[in-house]
Amino acid sequence: MTGRSSRRACFAAAWLVNALAATMPAVASDCRGVVFLTFDTGDMRHAEEIARILRRHEVRATFFLANERTFRGDDALGPSWGAYWKARTDEGHAFGSHTWRHGRFAADTPGGGVRYRPQFGESAGHAVVLSPAQVCEELGRVNDAFTALTGRRLDALWRAPGGTTTPNALAAARACGYSHVHWADAGFLGDELPSETYPNDKLLARALERVRDGDVLMAHLGIRSRREPFAPMIDPLIAGLKRRGLCFRTLREHPQYRAEAGAVPAQLAAATR
């Protein structure tokens, strides 16, 4: 190859690299901060709408799953929702446990136990005492169902319903490989609050003003008790935070949870042998 031909080839290669780079999405260096959008299952009535919004904005979120009764009368981790969860895994979202029966951890008991009140399933509406092994089972049943539906495991993350934990519940979950994830004060998006006193425009304005770099945001895939659905506000929320220079990441990329999420296969396999 002559010198002139070589220069032409180099120029063409450089032009191609620049052209491809111009079509690629913004990288982390373009961000002035990072936030972590998370969703708990709820009654799933806005699950498809939220998925469309996330795709449109090319945002990946973290979903915390419980086997809650949905607006269709089925269960969120039943076979009828398999295609939905498989599509979300293919899109690159992250997933954690929200307990199988969506119960509240009320108080510790002697010997490492914890008082627990399931909302759905066995013993729904009644307080039971879970041993540390039973806490792991309550979290792990979500993983088993999710794996059966999607072919992949949960990340090693969990969130207690209502964010309410106890020392024994946290210790038991840590022992079987799960780290608990709460949310930032500003990240509480308020979709479970009554819309009569907390209308969407008020909740949206508050979030756009208060959310900061590093915040974990929390909403639901459906809230049966709210008259004015909050789900449509996810669209302007994402757009507004992006205009402020904030980028969205899953909790797999959160500095506090990155190592734990990556360790899930070995830890859960050991805990369930």
C-alpha positions in Angstrom: 0.0 0.0 0.0 1.4 3.4 -0.9 1.7 6.3 1.5 -1.2 8.1 -0.1 -3.4 5.0 0.0 -2.5 4.4 3.6 -3.4 8.0 4.6 -6.8 7.6 2.7 -7.5 4.4 4.6 -6.7 6.0 8.0 -8.9 9.0 7.1 -11.8 6.8 6.1 -11.4 4.7 9.3 -11.3 7.9 11.5 -14.4 9.3 9.7 -16.3 6.0 10.3 -15.4 6.0 14.0 -16.5 9.6 14.4 -19.8 8.9 12.6 -20.5 5.9 14.7 -19.7 7.8 17.9 -22.2 10.5 16.9 -25.0 8.0 16.8 -24.2 6.4 20.2 -26.1 7.3 23.4 -24.6 9.6 25.9 -22.0 8.0 28.2 -21.5 8.4 31.9 -19.0 11.3 31.4 -21.9 13.4 30.1 -23.8 13.0 33.3 -23.8 15.6 36.1 -25.2 13.0 38.5 -26.8 9.6 38.6 -30.2 8.5 40.1 -31.6 5.0 40.5 -35.3 4.5 39.6 -37.0 1.6 41.3 -40.5 0.1 41.1 -42.3 -2.2 43.6 -44.9 -4.5 42.1 -48.2 -3.2 43.5 -51.3 -4.3 41.6 -49.5 -4.0 38.2 -52.2 -2.0 36.5 -49.7 0.4 35.0 -46.9 -2.1 34.4 -47.1 -2.0 30.6 -47.4 1.8 30.4 -44.3 2.2 32.6 -42.4 -0.3 30.5 -43.2 1.7 27.4 -42.0 4.9 29.1 -38.8 3.3 30.1 -38.2 2.1 26.6 -38.9 5.4 25.1 -36.4 7.2 27.3 -33.9 4.3 27.2 -33.9 4.1 30.9 -33.1 0.9 32.9 -34.7 0.6 36.3 -34.7 -1.9 39.2 -37.9 -3.8 40.0 -38.7 -5.3 43.4 -41.0 -8.2 43.0 -43.7 -9.8 45.3 -46.4 -12.3 44.4 -49.1 -9.7 44.9 -52.6 -10.0 43.5 -52.9 -7.9 40.4 -55.7 -5.9 38.9 -56.5 -8.8 36.6 -57.1 -11.1 39.6 -54.0 -13.2 39.0 -50.6 -13.1 40.8 -47.7 -10.9 39.8 -45.3 -13.9 39.7 -47.7 -16.3 38.1 -47.3 -17.8 34.6 -49.6 -15.1 33.0 -46.9 -12.5 33.8 -44.0 -14.5 32.5 -43.8 -12.7 29.2 -43.8 -9.4 30.9 -40.9 -10.2 33.2 -38.9 -11.9 30.5 -39.2 -8.8 28.3 -37.9 -6.7 31.2 -34.9 -9.0 31.7 -34.1 -8.8 28.0 -34.2 -5.0 28.2 -31.4 -5.0 30.9 -33.3 -4.1 34.0 -32.4 -5.3 37.5 -34.6 -7.2 39.9 -34.8 -7.8 43.6 -37.1 -9.5 46.1 -40.0 -7.7 47.8 -40.9 -10.8 49.8 -43.2 -13.5 48.5 -46.4 -12.6 50.4 -45.8 -8.9 50.6 -45.8 -8.9 54.4 -44.8 -6.3 57.0 -41.9 -7.0 59.4 -43.3 -5.8 62.8 -40.9 -6.8 65.6 -38.0 -9.1 66.5 -38.6 -12.2 68.7 -36.1 -14.1 70.9 -33.8 -16.5 69.1 -33.4 -14.4 65.9 -37.0 -14.6 64.8 -39.2 -11.8 63.4 -42.9 -11.1 63.6 -44.3 -10.9 60.1 -47.8 -10.1 58.7 -48.4 -11.3 55.2 -50.8 -9.4 52.9 -51.3 -12.2 50.4 -51.1 -16.0 50.3 -50.8 -18.3 53.3 -51.6 -16.7 56.7 -52.7 -13.5 54.9 -53.8 -10.9 57.4 -52.4 -12.8 60.4 -49.2 -12.3 62.3 -46.7 -15.2 62.1 -43.2 -15.6 63.5 -40.5 -16.4 60.9 -37.2 -18.0 61.8 -34.0 -16.8 60.0 -34.4 -19.7 57.6 -38.0 -18.8 56.9 -37.0 -15.2 56.2 -34.6 -16.6 53.6 -37.4 -18.8 52.2 -39.8 -15.8 52.0 -37.2 -13.9 49.9 -36.0 -16.9 48.0 -39.5 -18.0 46.7 -39.5 -14.8 44.7 -36.2 -15.8 43.2 -37.4 -19.3 42.4 -40.6 -18.0 40.6 -38.7 -15.4 38.7 -36.1 -17.9 37.6 -38.8 -20.2 36.4 -40.4 -17.4 34.4 -37.3 -15.8 32.9 -34.4 -18.2 33.2 -32.3 -15.8 35.3 -31.9 -15.1 39.0 -32.7 -12.1 41.0 -30.0 -9.7 41.9 -28.9 -10.0 45.6 -31.2 -7.2 46.7 -34.4 -6.9 48.6 -36.8 -4.3 49.8 -39.2 -4.8 52.7 -42.8 -3.8 52.0 -43.3 -0.3 53.3 -39.5 -0.1 53.8 -40.1 -1.5 57.4 -37.4 -3.7 58.6 -36.1 -5.1 61.9 -32.5 -6.0 63.0 -33.3 -9.7 62.9 -34.9 -9.5 59.4 -31.9 -7.6 58.0 -29.5 -10.1 59.6 -31.3 -13.1 58.3 -31.5 -11.6 54.8 -27.8 -10.8 54.8 -27.0 -14.4 55.8 -28.7 -15.7 52.7 -27.1 -13.1 50.4 -29.5 -10.2 50.2 -28.8 -6.5 50.9 -31.7 -4.3 51.8 -32.4 -1.2 49.6 -34.5 1.7 51.0 -35.1 5.0 49.1 -34.0 8.6 49.5 -36.4 11.0 51.2 -36.6 13.0 48.0 -36.9 9.7 46.1 -40.3 8.8 47.7 -42.4 9.7 44.7 -45.6 9.5 46.6 -47.7 7.4 44.2 -49.4 5.6 47.2 -50.6 8.8 48.7 -54.2 10.0 48.2 -54.4 12.0 45.1 -57.0 14.3 46.6 -54.3 15.9 48.8 -51.2 14.9 46.7 -52.2 15.5 43.1 -49.8 14.5 40.3 -48.6 18.0 39.5 -47.6 18.6 43.1 -45.8 15.2 43.4 -44.0 15.8 40.1 -42.9 19.3 40.9 -41.6 18.2 44.3 -39.6 15.4 42.8 -38.1 17.6 40.1 -37.0 20.1 42.7 -35.7 17.8 45.4 -34.1 14.8 43.7 -30.3 14.9 43.8 -27.3 12.9 42.6 -27.2 9.4 44.1 -30.8 9.3 45.1 -32.8 6.0 45.0 -36.3 6.8 43.7 -39.3 4.6 44.5 -42.7 4.1 42.8 -45.1 1.2 42.0 -46.3 -0.6 38.9 -49.8 0.1 40.1 -51.6 1.4 43.2 -55.3 0.3 43.6 -56.2 3.0 46.1 -55.0 6.0 44.2 -57.7 7.7 42.1 -55.4 9.7 39.9 -52.8 7.3 38.6 -49.2 8.5 39.0 -47.8 6.4 36.2 -48.1 9.0 33.4 -45.9 11.3 35.5 -42.9 8.9 35.1 -42.5 10.3 31.6 -42.1 14.0 32.5 -40.2 13.0 35.6 -37.5 11.2 33.6 -37.4 14.0 31.0 -37.1 16.7 33.7 -34.3 14.9 35.6 -32.4 14.3 32.3 -32.6 18.0 31.5 -30.9 18.6 34.9 -28.1 16.4 33.7 -29.1 13.4 35.8 -28.6 9.9 34.3 -30.4 6.7 35.2 -28.8 3.5 36.3 -29.9 0.2 37.9 -28.9 -0.7 41.4 -26.3 -3.1 39.9 -24.3 0.1 39.3 -24.9 1.7 42.7 -21.6 1.9 44.7 -23.2 0.4 47.8 -24.8 -2.5 46.1 -22.6 -3.3 43.1 -20.6 -6.1 44.7 -23.6 -7.7 46.4 -25.7 -7.7 43.2 -22.9 -9.4 41.3 -22.4 -12.1 44.0 -26.0 -13.3 43.8 -25.6 -16.7 42.0 -22.9 -18.1 44.4 -24.5 -16.7 47.6 -28.1 -17.9 46.8 -26.9 -21.2 45.5 -25.0 -21.8 48.8 -28.0 -20.6 50.9 -30.5 -22.9 49.2 -28.5 -26.2 49.0 
